Amino acid sequence: MKSKPFCVVLVLSVFGYLFVWANTPKVSKYGPVELTSKSSNQDYDKMMDVLTHQRCMNCHPSDDIPKQGDESHPHYFGMARGEDDHGFEATNCNTCHQSENNLNSGVPGAPHWALAPASMAWEGLTRKEIAERLLDMTMNGNRSHEDLVKHMTEDDLVLWAWEPGIDANGKQRSLPPVSKEEFKEAVENWFANGAIIPSK
């Protein structure tokens, strides 16, 4: 049987470890992360500026119809989600959308082009609601924080937002208001800070 002094030392050691861990600066591949609510909010704001931009929002509709263009009009030709987020057999997304942009037709492309799952519909939601849905493993494809960071900073379809190419009229599609590297850093830092959603 363990003595009481041993138990006390053990408990104090655990609390000491947790205190040190909680106050140790977190590190992302971009370097140390400041553990302040101000920096966390700035990272959150940058990340949400991108997620609410039409380059992302067009593929996260509240209905089953993908959107197009800077004005987010319904996809031409009556395209819809289908059973696996890739349209239907006769009108599959990958019939037109290949693994890269088509410079001749203006059709955008990236690997595994598809609508986001219906559980990840963002259109019409507030920034706070989008963040909550993003973190909800019952709605985000069972992704952990680590999985989400990898998806948002490495997935070719996500990163296509910064290489959207030209449209059918030869006009350059608009880019998100935050650079790709700033977005990656903001995502890394926000999750390293605990992925805290501001109350406002």
N, C-alpha and C positions, 0 to 999 in steps of 0.2 A: 504494500500500500504506500502510495506517494505521500510525502509529508506536506503540510500546509505551506511551508516556506517555498518548496519546489513549485507548487501550483501558482503561488503569487508571482514568483519569478517568471514562470512560463507565460502567465497572462500579461504581465508588464512587458515582456519581450515581444509578444504578438502586437500589443498596442503600439509599442515603440516602432516596430517594423512598419505598421500601417501608417503611422504618422510620417515617417521618413518617406515612404512610397508616395503618399498623397502630396507631399511638398517637394518632391523631386521633379524638376522640369521634364516634361514629356519630350520625346524626340521623334521627328518624322524624317524622311529622307531629305527634307529641305533644311534640317538643322533643329536646334532646340525650339520648343514651342512655349511662348509666354502663357502662363496659367493665369490670365486675367479675363474678367468678363468682357472687358472692352475689346481685347484682341479676338476673343471668341465670337463676339457679335459682329466684328468686322469680317471675319472669315465666313460666318453664316450669311451675312449680307451679300458678299461676293458670290458665294455658291448659289444663293437663291436668285441673284440677278441673272445667272446663267440658266438655271432650271426653269425660270418663268419666261425666258425668251422664246420666241416662236420657233427657233431651230430645235428646241427640245419639246416645247408644248405641242407642236404639230403632230408629234408621234405619241403623245400622252392625252388623247381626247377623252372627253367625258362620255361620248357615245361610241359607236363602233365604226365611225367614219374618219379616216385619216384626213388631216388638214394639209394645205399647201400654201406656199408663198408667205411673204411678210405680213399679208393681211389675213392669213389663216383661213382661206376659203375651203369648202369641202373638196376632197380629191375629185378630179375629173374622172369621167367614165363610170361613175357610180361605184367606185371601189369601196369595200367594206372589210371588216376584220376577218370574217371567216372563223373556222373552228380552232385554228392554231396561230392566230394573229398574223397570218401570211396571205389573207384573201381566200379566194375559192379556186378550185382546180382550173377553171377557164380564165380566171383573172387573178392569178397568183402574183404577189408583189414582185417576185424575182423574175417574172416574165420581162419586166422593164427595168427594174432596179438591180443592177449587177454589183460586183464587188468594188467598183469605183465609179466616179462621175463619168458620164458620157458627154464629152466635149462637143460632139456633133448635134445631138438632140437636146442637150440641156437636162436630161434625166439624171437626178442625183443618184449616187450609189455608194455603198459601203458594205463590208462583210455582214452577213446575216440580217439584211434589211427586213424590218418588220415593225408592226405596231407594238408598243409596250403592252404588257398584259392588262386586261381590264381592271385588275386590282390596283394597278399603278396609274389610274386615270388622274390627271392633275388639273385638267381644264376646269376653270371655274372655282378652284379651291384657293384659299388664302395661302400665303407663304408658310404659315405655321401648320396648316393642315397638310400641305405637301410634305413638309419635314416629318410630321408625325407618320404619314403614310410610308415615307421612305424608310423610316426606322422600324416599322411594324413588320416583324418576320412572317406574320400570317398573310401579309399583303405584298411583300417585296421579293417573293421567290425564295423565302427562307434564308436570306442573306444576312450574315453577321456583319458587324462593323468592318472587319477586315475585308470581307467579300465586297462590301459596298465601296470601300476605298479603291480596291482593285478594279471594280467595274467602272467607276466614275473617272478614274485616271488612266486606265489602260485600254478599255474596250474601244475598238476601232469605230464602232457605230456611234458611240458617245462622242468621240473625238472628231468625228466627221463634221460636227457643228462648226468647227473652225476651218474647215475646208469644204464648204458647201457648193463651190463652183458657181456656174452661171445658169440662169433659167432658160426656158425655151426662147425667150426674146433676146438672149445674149446679155442680160443684165446680171451683174454680180449679186448673189444673195447676201443679205446682211449677216454680219457676224455677231456673236454674243458680245455684250458690253464689257466683258472682262477677258483678258488674254488667256490663252490655253494654259500657260505656265502659272499665271496668277490663280486660275481656277483650281488647278491641281494642288497648288500649295494651300489654298483656302480649304479644300476638302480634307487634305492630310491634317492640317492644323485643327480644323473643327472637330474631327473625330478624335484626334490626340487629346483634345481638351475635354472629351467626354460626350461630344455630340449633344450639347445642351441647346434646347430650343428656347430662344428668348420669349418672354411672356407676351411681348407686344410684336 
